[in-house]
Amino acid sequence: MRKYFSGFFAGLLSIGVITQGALGAKLENRDAIAVIIANSEYRNEIPPVDYAGNDGDAMRSFLIYVLGYRDGNIIDLRNAGQAEILAVFGNERSHEGKLWSWVRPGRSDVFVYYSGHGAPGARDKRGYLLPVDSDPATVEINGYPLDLLYRNLAKLRARSVTVMLDACFSGASEGGMLIKAASPVFVKTVASEVAKGITVLSAARGDQLASWDREAKLGLFTSFALKGLYGEADKDRWGNGDGKVTLAEVRAYLDDEMSYAARRRFKRVQHASAVGDPKTVMVAEIPPETVASLPAKPISVDESKLPRGDLLRGKNYLNGNRANIGQEIRKFYNKDL
C-alpha cells in the first residue's frame, strides 16, 4: 500500500527525525477547529470526484503546518452521507451539532473545507452540498443547503469563520451531468446570503464548472488556492510582499492564475468567488519555501521500504537511516512542482 508524502512527512516530524525548527517557527492555534469534507465516491450513479481525497489530504497539511491547527481539532469526513453532515453542522431547527460542541466562543477560529459535488435545487435554485448518499434529482430533500451552512456557522460565536468550497452548483461536473439523462444545461443558482464576519472562497461562480488539475491530482481551485496561500499570492503581481496573505491577494491570484489555467487547458471560463472583507488575513505568516512545496503535488512513498506496522513504531529504523531519509527529503524539496 502507498501513502501520500504528507503523512510520511508528518510522521518524521512527530518522532524528531526532522524538527519544526527546520521548517521555521510554527504558530500553534490551540483553540482553532476545522471541518474537512472530501466526498469522492457517490452512489445513485453520480460520477465520482476523482481527486477529492487528495484535496482533503492537502488541506489538512495546510491547516496543521501553516495555520497551526491541532490534529485532534480537525473533524475529517471522507465520503460523508447526509446524516454525518447534519451531525456536524446541525439542521434548520438547531445549529448545535458536533462543530458547535467543539468551538470555544470568542476564542476558536473555524475553518470549513469541502471538496465534492454541489447541486442546484430544481425548484428553489439554491445551492446544496451533495452528500454521497443523496439524489441530485431531489437535492432539496437530501442535500445540505449552503445558506443553512452559513446561518449555522454564524451562530457559533467563533472568533473567525472561513469556508472554502471546491465545488460548483451548476448541475454538471468534470465527470459528467449529476442527474442521469438530464440535458447538459447549466443552472445558475441564487446567491446564498453570507453573514457578516464569514469569509468564503469557492471554486466557481454561478453556472460555471469547477475543473480538475490532473497534473497535480487536485481540484484546480484547491491546487491554485493552496499555492496562493503558501505565499504566491503575496508576490508583487498580486500582493504587497509583507509576508501575509489576505483575501484580496488570494482572489487576485486566483482570478489571474487559476482562471488562465482553466481557459488554456480546458477552453473553459472559471472564476473563483470570494465573499468577505478583502483585508481579512488568510495566512498571518507565510511559511518557508520548503514547506510551501508540500501540498502542491501528492508524492507517494513505497511502504515496502519501511518497517511493518505504524510509522511511529519505526523510530529505530528511521534513526538508523537518517542519511537516506534526509537525502529523499532534499530530493523532494528540489522537485519542480
C-alpha positions as CSV (number, residue, x, y, z in Angstrom):
1,M,0.0,0.0,0.0
2,R,1.2,3.5,-0.7
3,K,0.6,6.7,1.2
4,Y,1.0,10.3,0.3
5,F,4.2,12.1,1.3
6,S,2.3,14.5,3.6
7,G,1.5,11.7,6.0
8,F,5.1,10.3,5.9
9,F,6.4,13.8,6.5
10,A,4.1,14.3,9.5
11,G,5.4,11.0,10.9
12,L,9.0,12.1,10.5
13,L,8.2,15.4,12.2
14,S,6.4,13.8,15.1
15,I,9.3,11.4,16.0
16,G,12.0,14.0,15.7
17,V,13.8,12.8,12.5
18,I,13.3,16.4,11.4
19,T,12.3,19.2,13.7
20,Q,9.9,22.1,13.5
21,G,12.9,24.4,13.7
22,A,14.0,23.1,10.2
23,L,10.6,24.3,8.9
24,G,10.7,27.7,10.6
25,A,8.6,28.7,13.6
26,K,5.2,27.1,13.7
27,L,2.4,29.0,15.4
28,E,0.0,26.8,17.3
29,N,-3.6,27.9,17.2
30,R,-4.8,25.6,20.1
31,D,-8.5,26.5,20.0
32,A,-9.0,26.5,16.3
33,I,-11.4,24.0,14.9
34,A,-11.6,22.7,11.3
35,V,-14.0,20.6,9.3
36,I,-12.8,18.8,6.2
37,I,-15.4,17.0,4.0
38,A,-13.9,15.2,1.0
39,N,-16.6,13.4,-1.0
40,S,-15.3,11.3,-3.9
41,E,-17.3,8.1,-4.1
42,Y,-21.0,8.8,-4.8
43,R,-24.0,6.5,-5.1
44,N,-27.1,6.6,-7.3
45,E,-25.0,6.6,-10.5
46,I,-23.5,10.0,-9.6
47,P,-20.0,10.4,-11.2
48,P,-17.1,10.3,-8.7
49,V,-15.0,13.3,-7.8
50,D,-11.6,11.8,-8.6
51,Y,-9.3,14.0,-6.5
52,A,-11.5,14.9,-3.5
53,G,-9.5,12.7,-1.2
54,N,-6.2,14.3,-2.3
55,D,-7.8,17.7,-1.8
56,G,-8.7,16.8,1.8
57,D,-5.2,15.5,2.5
58,A,-3.5,18.6,1.1
59,M,-5.9,20.9,3.1
60,R,-5.2,19.0,6.3
61,S,-1.5,19.5,5.9
62,F,-2.0,23.2,5.3
63,L,-4.2,23.6,8.4
64,I,-1.7,21.8,10.6
65,Y,1.7,23.0,9.3
66,V,0.8,26.6,8.3
67,L,-2.2,27.7,10.3
68,G,-1.2,25.8,13.4
69,Y,-4.4,23.7,13.9
70,R,-4.1,20.8,16.2
71,D,-4.6,17.4,14.5
72,G,-7.1,16.4,17.1
73,N,-9.2,19.6,16.4
74,I,-9.9,18.6,12.8
75,I,-13.2,16.9,12.1
76,D,-12.3,14.9,8.9
77,L,-15.1,13.3,7.0
78,R,-14.5,11.2,3.9
79,N,-17.4,10.2,1.7
80,A,-19.9,11.8,4.1
81,G,-23.6,11.0,3.9
82,Q,-26.4,13.3,4.8
83,A,-26.6,12.1,8.4
84,E,-22.9,12.8,9.0
85,I,-23.1,16.3,7.6
86,L,-26.2,17.1,9.7
87,A,-24.5,15.7,12.8
88,V,-21.6,18.2,12.3
89,F,-23.3,21.4,11.3
90,G,-26.9,20.9,12.7
91,N,-30.1,21.4,10.8
92,E,-32.9,24.0,10.3
93,R,-34.1,23.6,13.9
94,S,-30.7,23.5,15.7
95,H,-27.2,24.6,15.0
96,E,-25.9,22.6,18.0
97,G,-24.0,19.8,16.1
98,K,-20.6,18.4,16.7
99,L,-18.8,21.6,15.5
100,W,-20.8,23.7,17.9
101,S,-19.8,21.4,20.8
102,W,-16.1,21.8,19.9
103,V,-16.0,25.6,19.5
104,R,-14.8,27.8,22.3
105,P,-16.9,31.0,21.8
106,G,-14.8,34.1,21.2
107,R,-11.6,32.0,21.0
108,S,-11.9,29.5,18.3
109,D,-11.1,30.2,14.6
110,V,-13.3,27.9,12.5
111,F,-12.2,26.6,9.0
112,V,-14.6,24.6,6.9
113,Y,-13.3,22.9,3.7
114,Y,-15.5,21.0,1.3
115,S,-14.4,19.1,-1.9
116,G,-17.1,17.2,-3.7
117,H,-20.3,17.8,-5.7
118,G,-22.6,20.7,-5.3
119,A,-26.0,20.8,-6.9
120,P,-28.8,23.3,-7.6
121,G,-32.3,22.9,-6.3
122,A,-34.6,22.3,-9.2
123,R,-37.3,24.5,-7.7
124,D,-35.7,26.9,-5.3
125,K,-32.4,27.3,-7.3
126,R,-30.5,27.3,-4.0
127,G,-27.0,25.8,-3.9
128,Y,-26.6,22.5,-2.0
129,L,-23.7,20.4,-0.8
130,L,-24.2,16.9,-2.1
131,P,-23.8,14.1,0.5
132,V,-22.6,10.8,-1.1
133,D,-26.0,9.1,-0.4
134,S,-28.2,11.8,-1.8
135,D,-30.0,12.0,-5.1
136,P,-29.4,15.2,-7.1
137,A,-32.9,15.0,-8.6
138,T,-34.3,15.6,-5.0
139,V,-31.5,17.6,-3.6
140,E,-33.9,19.9,-1.8
141,I,-34.8,17.0,0.4
142,N,-31.5,15.2,0.9
143,G,-28.8,17.8,0.2
144,Y,-27.3,20.3,2.6
145,P,-28.2,24.0,1.8
146,L,-25.4,26.5,1.6
147,D,-27.5,29.2,3.2
148,L,-28.2,26.9,6.1
149,L,-24.5,26.2,6.5
150,Y,-23.7,29.9,6.6
151,R,-26.5,30.6,9.1
152,N,-25.5,27.8,11.5
153,L,-21.8,28.9,11.3
154,A,-22.8,32.4,12.2
155,K,-24.4,31.1,15.4
156,L,-21.2,29.5,16.7
157,R,-19.9,32.8,18.1
158,A,-16.4,31.8,16.8
159,R,-13.6,34.3,16.6
160,S,-13.5,33.9,12.9
161,V,-15.1,31.6,10.3
162,T,-13.5,30.7,6.9
163,V,-15.2,28.5,4.3
164,M,-13.5,27.1,1.2
165,L,-15.6,25.1,-1.3
166,D,-14.1,23.2,-4.2
167,A,-17.4,22.5,-5.8
168,C,-19.7,24.1,-8.3
169,F,-23.5,24.3,-8.2
170,S,-24.5,24.2,-11.9
171,G,-25.7,20.6,-12.0
172,A,-22.7,19.5,-14.1
173,S,-19.3,18.2,-13.1
174,E,-15.9,17.4,-14.6
175,G,-17.1,13.7,-14.6
176,G,-20.5,14.4,-16.3
177,M,-24.0,15.5,-15.5
178,L,-25.1,14.8,-12.0
179,I,-28.7,13.9,-13.0
180,K,-28.7,11.0,-15.3
181,A,-30.3,11.6,-18.7
182,A,-30.6,15.3,-18.0
183,S,-29.9,17.8,-20.8
184,P,-26.5,19.5,-20.5
185,V,-27.9,22.9,-19.5
186,F,-26.1,24.5,-16.6
187,V,-28.3,26.0,-13.9
188,K,-27.4,29.4,-12.4
189,T,-28.1,29.2,-8.6
190,V,-29.4,32.0,-6.5
191,A,-26.6,33.5,-4.4
192,S,-26.6,32.4,-0.8
193,E,-26.6,35.1,1.8
194,V,-23.4,35.1,3.9
195,A,-23.5,36.5,7.4
196,K,-21.1,39.3,8.3
197,G,-17.8,38.1,9.6
198,I,-17.7,34.9,7.5
199,T,-15.1,34.6,4.7
200,V,-16.0,32.4,1.8
201,L,-13.8,31.3,-1.1
202,S,-15.4,29.0,-3.7
203,A,-14.2,27.4,-6.9
204,A,-16.6,28.8,-9.4
205,R,-19.4,31.3,-9.9
206,G,-23.0,30.8,-10.9
207,D,-23.3,28.4,-13.8
208,Q,-19.6,27.7,-14.2
209,L,-17.9,24.3,-13.9
210,A,-15.2,23.5,-11.3
211,S,-12.3,22.0,-13.1
212,W,-9.7,19.4,-12.0
213,D,-5.9,19.7,-12.1
214,R,-5.0,16.3,-13.5
215,E,-1.2,17.0,-13.2
216,A,-1.4,17.8,-9.5
217,K,-4.2,15.3,-9.0
218,L,-6.2,18.0,-7.1
219,G,-9.2,20.2,-7.8
220,L,-8.0,23.1,-9.9
221,F,-9.3,25.6,-7.3
222,T,-7.6,23.7,-4.4
223,S,-4.4,23.4,-6.3
224,F,-4.1,27.2,-7.0
225,A,-5.7,28.3,-3.8
226,L,-3.0,26.4,-1.8
227,K,-0.2,27.8,-4.0
228,G,-1.6,31.3,-3.3
229,L,-2.0,30.7,0.4
230,Y,1.6,29.3,0.7
231,G,2.9,32.6,-0.5
232,E,2.5,33.1,-4.2
233,A,-0.5,35.5,-3.7
234,D,1.7,37.8,-1.7
235,K,4.2,38.4,-4.6
236,D,4.3,41.7,-6.4
237,R,1.8,40.9,-9.2
238,W,-1.0,40.2,-6.7
239,G,0.2,41.2,-3.3
240,N,2.4,43.7,-1.3
241,G,5.1,41.3,-0.2
242,D,4.5,41.9,3.5
243,G,4.8,38.2,4.5
244,K,1.0,37.8,4.9
245,V,-1.7,36.6,2.5
246,T,-5.1,38.4,2.5
247,L,-8.4,37.5,0.9
248,A,-7.9,40.3,-1.7
249,E,-4.5,38.8,-2.6
250,V,-5.8,35.3,-2.9
251,R,-8.7,36.4,-5.1
252,A,-6.4,38.4,-7.4
253,Y,-4.1,35.4,-7.7
254,L,-7.0,33.0,-8.5
255,D,-8.6,35.4,-11.0
256,D,-5.3,35.6,-12.8
257,E,-3.6,32.2,-12.5
258,M,-6.5,29.7,-11.9
259,S,-8.8,31.3,-14.4
260,Y,-6.0,31.4,-17.0
261,A,-5.2,27.7,-16.4
262,A,-8.9,26.8,-16.9
263,R,-9.1,28.8,-20.1
264,R,-5.8,27.5,-21.5
265,R,-6.2,23.8,-20.5
266,F,-9.9,23.3,-21.0
267,K,-11.2,26.3,-23.0
268,R,-13.4,27.0,-20.1
269,V,-14.4,30.0,-18.0
270,Q,-13.9,29.5,-14.3
271,H,-13.6,32.4,-11.8
272,A,-13.4,31.9,-8.1
273,S,-15.9,33.6,-5.9
274,A,-14.8,35.5,-2.8
275,V,-17.1,36.9,-0.1
276,G,-15.8,38.8,2.9
277,D,-13.6,41.7,4.0
278,P,-10.8,41.9,1.3
279,K,-8.4,42.9,4.1
280,T,-9.0,39.6,6.0
281,V,-5.7,37.9,6.7
282,M,-5.9,34.3,5.5
283,V,-2.2,33.4,6.4
284,A,-0.5,35.6,9.0
285,E,2.9,34.2,8.4
286,I,4.0,32.8,5.1
287,P,5.9,29.5,5.6
288,P,9.5,28.8,4.4
289,E,9.7,27.8,0.8
290,T,10.4,24.2,1.7
291,V,7.1,23.8,3.5
292,A,5.3,25.7,0.7
293,S,6.1,22.9,-1.7
294,L,4.4,20.2,0.3
295,P,0.8,20.3,-0.9
296,A,1.5,21.2,-4.5
297,K,1.7,17.6,-5.7
298,P,0.9,14.4,-3.9
299,I,4.1,12.4,-3.6
300,S,4.0,8.7,-2.8
301,V,6.2,6.6,-0.6
302,D,6.7,2.9,-1.1
303,E,6.0,1.4,2.3
304,S,7.7,-1.8,1.4
305,K,10.9,0.1,2.2
306,L,9.6,0.9,5.7
307,P,9.1,-1.4,8.7
308,R,5.8,-3.1,9.1
309,G,3.2,-1.5,11.5
310,D,2.7,2.0,12.4
311,L,5.2,4.6,11.2
312,L,5.8,5.8,14.8
313,R,7.0,2.3,15.8
314,G,9.7,2.5,13.2
315,K,11.7,5.1,15.1
316,N,14.8,2.8,15.5
317,Y,14.7,2.0,11.8
318,L,14.5,5.7,10.8
319,N,17.2,6.7,13.2
320,G,19.5,4.2,11.6
321,N,18.7,5.6,8.2
322,R,18.8,9.3,8.7
323,A,21.2,9.9,5.9
324,N,19.0,8.2,3.3
325,I,15.8,9.8,4.6
326,G,17.4,13.2,4.6
327,Q,18.5,12.7,1.0
328,E,15.0,11.8,0.0
329,I,13.6,14.9,1.7
330,R,16.1,17.1,-0.1
331,K,15.2,15.5,-3.4
332,F,11.6,16.2,-2.7
333,Y,12.2,19.8,-1.9
334,N,14.2,20.3,-5.1
335,K,11.5,19.0,-7.3
336,D,9.9,21.5,-9.7
337,L,6.3,21.3,-8.5
